[in-house]
Amino acid sequence: MSDKQLHLDDLAEMVTRCAGVPVTPAVLAADPAFAELGVDSLGVLGVVAEVENRLAVSLPDGADGLDRPSDLISLVNDRLARSA
């Protein structure tokens, strides 16, 4: 099994950098919706693209439509586990 996973701290950094919305892992741990954080659809698209590039994982169409960061983490880590 691969030790490569998407963690809250990594996702917080990607959201801050790619979507321009400063967040911390503690904020993401509260499981807000991307919209509640102020991340619009283009921001989520940028985050998804960064996740795919950084972790070398292919996500399905519609991954940029996920509502919550926790949903994205679950999807990514499931894909990574399957490819291990």
GROMACS elastic network, one bead per residue, 0.5 to 0.9 nm:
[ bonds ]
;  ai    aj funct       b0    kb
    1     4     6  0.88525   500
    1    80     6  0.89831   500
    1    81     6  0.65242   500
    1    82     6  0.86611   500
    1    83     6  0.87219   500
    1    84     6  0.52578   500
    2     5     6  0.78838   500
    2    80     6  0.72752   500
    2    81     6  0.64835   500
    2    83     6  0.82641   500
    2    84     6  0.52319   500
    3    81     6  0.87218   500
    3    84     6  0.89033   500
    4    55     6  0.75241   500
    4    77     6  0.82096   500
    4    80     6  0.71165   500
    4    81     6  0.84667   500
    5    55     6  0.79125   500
    5    73     6  0.84337   500
    5    76     6  0.75824   500
    5    77     6  0.55175   500
    5    80     6  0.68833   500
    5    81     6  0.83494   500
    6     9     6  0.84592   500
    6    10     6  0.64767   500
    6    11     6  0.68869   500
    6    51     6  0.80860   500
    6    55     6  0.79721   500
    6    72     6  0.89862   500
    6    73     6  0.59763   500
    6    74     6  0.85705   500
    6    76     6  0.67665   500
    6    77     6  0.62207   500
    6    80     6  0.89733   500
    7    10     6  0.53277   500
    7    11     6  0.62491   500
    7    12     6  0.86100   500
    7    25     6  0.87197   500
    7    73     6  0.71631   500
    7    77     6  0.89336   500
    8    11     6  0.50820   500
    8    12     6  0.59576   500
    8    13     6  0.85669   500
    8    24     6  0.82793   500
    8    25     6  0.51252   500
    8    26     6  0.81668   500
    8    28     6  0.67320   500
    8    29     6  0.72148   500
    8    69     6  0.85823   500
    8    70     6  0.85761   500
    8    73     6  0.79168   500
    9    12     6  0.51125   500
    9    13     6  0.62991   500
    9    14     6  0.87172   500
    9    24     6  0.71458   500
    9    25     6  0.50106   500
    9    26     6  0.86370   500
    9    28     6  0.87847   500
   10    13     6  0.52353   500
   10    14     6  0.63009   500
   10    15     6  0.87390   500
   10    25     6  0.82364   500
   11    15     6  0.60670   500
   11    16     6  0.84703   500
   11    24     6  0.89437   500
   11    25     6  0.77323   500
   11    28     6  0.84755   500
   11    47     6  0.80727   500
   11    51     6  0.81299   500
   11    69     6  0.78749   500
   11    73     6  0.80582   500
   12    15     6  0.51895   500
   12    16     6  0.61274   500
   12    17     6  0.85712   500
   12    22     6  0.78001   500
   12    23     6  0.56112   500
   12    24     6  0.54183   500
   12    25     6  0.55212   500
   12    26     6  0.89570   500
   12    27     6  0.85277   500
   12    28     6  0.70852   500
   13    16     6  0.51471   500
   13    17     6  0.60943   500
   13    18     6  0.83420   500
   13    22     6  0.81173   500
   13    23     6  0.75507   500
   13    24     6  0.76430   500
   13    25     6  0.84490   500
   14    17     6  0.51087   500
   14    18     6  0.55303   500
   14    19     6  0.75408   500
   14    20     6  0.89791   500
   14    46     6  0.87184   500
   14    47     6  0.60100   500
   14    50     6  0.71326   500
   14    51     6  0.78728   500
   15    18     6  0.53568   500
   15    19     6  0.51255   500
   15    20     6  0.67383   500
   15    21     6  0.62279   500
   15    22     6  0.71096   500
   15    23     6  0.70467   500
   15    39     6  0.80611   500
   15    43     6  0.75982   500
   15    44     6  0.78484   500
   15    46     6  0.83921   500
   15    47     6  0.59676   500
   16    19     6  0.58138   500
   16    23     6  0.59719   500
   16    24     6  0.84552   500
   17    20     6  0.54124   500
   17    21     6  0.74243   500
   17    22     6  0.77991   500
   17    47     6  0.85755   500
   18    21     6  0.81049   500
   18    43     6  0.65685   500
   18    44     6  0.83639   500
   18    45     6  0.89822   500
   18    46     6  0.56305   500
   18    47     6  0.57024   500
   18    50     6  0.75826   500
   19    22     6  0.84575   500
   19    39     6  0.64013   500
   19    40     6  0.79902   500
   19    42     6  0.76408   500
   19    44     6  0.68731   500
   19    45     6  0.86248   500
   19    46     6  0.65246   500
   19    47     6  0.67315   500
   20    39     6  0.81307   500
   20    43     6  0.76426   500
   21    37     6  0.74445   500
   21    38     6  0.68705   500
   21    39     6  0.66029   500
   21    43     6  0.86113   500
   22    37     6  0.88862   500
   23    26     6  0.82062   500
   23    27     6  0.62817   500
   23    28     6  0.73024   500
   23    37     6  0.79288   500
   24    27     6  0.52519   500
   24    28     6  0.65439   500
   24    29     6  0.87134   500
   25    28     6  0.50727   500
   25    29     6  0.60647   500
   25    30     6  0.88929   500
   26    30     6  0.67373   500
   27    30     6  0.55205   500
   27    31     6  0.74623   500
   27    32     6  0.76640   500
   27    37     6  0.88623   500
   28    31     6  0.53610   500
   28    32     6  0.64924   500
   28    33     6  0.89713   500
   28    37     6  0.89842   500
   28    68     6  0.88711   500
   28    69     6  0.68061   500
   28    70     6  0.77178   500
   29    32     6  0.80343   500
   29    69     6  0.88612   500
   29    70     6  0.80122   500
   31    68     6  0.66875   500
   31    69     6  0.68858   500
   31    70     6  0.62834   500
   32    35     6  0.80667   500
   32    36     6  0.60662   500
   32    37     6  0.68659   500
   32    67     6  0.87148   500
   32    68     6  0.62691   500
   32    69     6  0.74696   500
   32    70     6  0.85326   500
   33    36     6  0.50969   500
   33    37     6  0.66154   500
   33    38     6  0.89068   500
   33    39     6  0.87499   500
   33    66     6  0.89022   500
   33    67     6  0.54342   500
   33    69     6  0.69316   500
   33    70     6  0.88290   500
   34    37     6  0.51546   500
   34    38     6  0.64913   500
   34    39     6  0.51978   500
   34    40     6  0.71995   500
   34    41     6  0.86390   500
   34    44     6  0.75709   500
   34    66     6  0.83936   500
   34    67     6  0.59487   500
   34    68     6  0.54341   500
   34    69     6  0.66145   500
   35    39     6  0.52835   500
   35    40     6  0.61586   500
   35    41     6  0.84364   500
   35    67     6  0.76251   500
   35    68     6  0.84167   500
   36    39     6  0.74307   500
   37    40     6  0.87992   500
   39    42     6  0.79232   500
   39    43     6  0.55084   500
   39    44     6  0.65297   500
   40    43     6  0.51883   500
   40    44     6  0.63740   500
   40    45     6  0.87185   500
   41    44     6  0.50870   500
   41    45     6  0.61546   500
   41    46     6  0.86624   500
   41    64     6  0.71635   500
   41    65     6  0.73129   500
   42    46     6  0.62294   500
   42    47     6  0.86680   500
   42    64     6  0.84462   500
   43    46     6  0.50947   500
   43    47     6  0.62757   500
   43    48     6  0.86595   500
   43    64     6  0.89380   500
   44    47     6  0.50048   500
   44    48     6  0.60977   500
   44    49     6  0.85469   500
   44    63     6  0.88795   500
   44    64     6  0.56066   500
   44    65     6  0.76503   500
   44    66     6  0.83497   500
   45    48     6  0.51263   500
   45    49     6  0.61676   500
   45    50     6  0.86192   500
   45    63     6  0.82422   500
   45    64     6  0.50239   500
   45    65     6  0.81537   500
   46    49     6  0.51291   500
   46    50     6  0.61915   500
   46    51     6  0.86426   500
   46    64     6  0.84517   500
   47    50     6  0.50638   500
   47    51     6  0.61508   500
   47    52     6  0.86510   500
   47    64     6  0.82152   500
   48    51     6  0.50655   500
   48    52     6  0.62207   500
   48    53     6  0.86308   500
   48    59     6  0.81104   500
   48    63     6  0.71142   500
   48    64     6  0.61021   500
   48    72     6  0.81976   500
   49    52     6  0.51539   500
   49    53     6  0.61879   500
   49    54     6  0.85551   500
   49    64     6  0.87096   500
   50    53     6  0.50810   500
   50    54     6  0.58616   500
   50    55     6  0.82727   500
   51    54     6  0.52503   500
   51    55     6  0.58226   500
   51    56     6  0.77384   500
   51    57     6  0.75254   500
   51    76     6  0.81531   500
   52    55     6  0.55437   500
   52    56     6  0.53036   500
   52    58     6  0.58364   500
   52    59     6  0.69332   500
   52    76     6  0.86156   500
   53    56     6  0.52105   500
   53    57     6  0.71156   500
   53    58     6  0.86329   500
   54    57     6  0.80719   500
   55    58     6  0.89149   500
   55    76     6  0.88987   500
   55    80     6  0.84353   500
   56    80     6  0.89300   500
   57    76     6  0.74830   500
   57    79     6  0.71517   500
   57    80     6  0.67535   500
   57    83     6  0.85722   500
   58    76     6  0.86323   500
   58    79     6  0.78688   500
   59    62     6  0.83916   500
   59    63     6  0.63382   500
   59    75     6  0.79243   500
   59    76     6  0.72000   500
   59    79     6  0.75678   500
   60    63     6  0.58256   500
   61    64     6  0.76117   500
   61    65     6  0.87529   500
   62    65     6  0.51667   500
   62    66     6  0.72553   500
   63    66     6  0.56358   500
   63    72     6  0.73015   500
   63    75     6  0.82567   500
   64    67     6  0.85465   500
   64    72     6  0.85520   500
   66    69     6  0.77206   500
   66    71     6  0.64075   500
   66    72     6  0.65510   500
   67    70     6  0.86451   500
   67    71     6  0.70627   500
   67    72     6  0.83089   500
   68    71     6  0.52513   500
   68    72     6  0.66984   500
   68    73     6  0.88974   500
   69    72     6  0.50537   500
   69    73     6  0.62188   500
   69    74     6  0.86312   500
   70    73     6  0.50397   500
   70    74     6  0.61301   500
   70    75     6  0.85768   500
   71    74     6  0.51553   500
   71    75     6  0.61602   500
   71    76     6  0.85883   500
   72    75     6  0.51310   500
   72    76     6  0.60541   500
   72    77     6  0.84637   500
   73    76     6  0.52184   500
   73    77     6  0.59775   500
   73    78     6  0.83669   500
   74    77     6  0.52970   500
   74    78     6  0.59692   500
   74    79     6  0.85445   500
   75    78     6  0.51878   500
   75    79     6  0.62096   500
   75    80     6  0.86393   500
   76    79     6  0.51383   500
   76    80     6  0.61419   500
   76    81     6  0.86041   500
   77    81     6  0.60486   500
   77    82     6  0.85520   500
   78    81     6  0.51339   500
   78    82     6  0.62207   500
   78    83     6  0.87155   500
   79    82     6  0.51599   500
   79    83     6  0.62816   500
   79    84     6  0.87805   500
   80    83     6  0.51993   500
   80    84     6  0.63189   500
   81    84     6  0.52850   500
